[in-house]
Amino acid sequence: MLTKKNPTLADINIKARNILANPLMRPKITAERKDDSYLFTHDLSSDLTNYYLITEQLEKNLQAAKDKNQVLAVFYLTLNGFKQIRNIYGHSISDKARSIIVKRLKQVLDVNVHLSHLNDNEYIASLVAEKNQIEIVDKIMKNIEIFSSRPISIEGFTIKVGIRVGTAVYPIHGDKVGVLLDIAEKRSFPVKSAI
């Protein structure tokens, strides 16, 4: 039996680069369709940048942190149970739930945090901060915990969506975007017992 392997962030970035490098695969931007580039690089339901711009944004943030002797915090957020919500309540309710979740995330995240939509239930957030302000990472994590404990009410349904968050910080955990993303993703999973 063949099983489909879940793509890693590296797989997604390679696919995005291949699409962007091949003019036959990317949409042509014409006078009539001048906003195609926006459509191609943003999630329309949330107005967040999508996976095509995540690496570019993180590279810019990392370079800014290096240039200014600051830190870059990368947050890997996964919505727990979101696929089950879609299966139980349908696309309409799950889309509305995702819209509410993004609005709430924007409210609890620091104004300097850049939030991107990676895929159906995963988001990447990043923040460049002064080294003496690293405690802001803990504050953001606590805000996300508080946010994720609040249920969502949609069309008579009460839905609870948890969020797993993993973080990685430049220069502590690495000095490459791929390394920071991999560490943040791994840290978003609960530690499993060796027994």
Buried (B, 14 or more C-beta within 10 A) or exposed (E): EEEEEEEEBEEBBEEBEEBBEEEEEBEEEEEEEEEBEEEBBBBEEBEBBBBBBBBBBBEBBBEEBBEEEBBBBBBBBBBBEBEEBBEEBEEEBBBBBBBBBBEBBBEBBBEEBBBBBBBEBBBBBBBBBEEEEBEBBEEBBEBBEEBBEEEBEBEEBEBEBEBBBBBBBBBBBBEEBBBBBBBBBEBBEEEEEEE
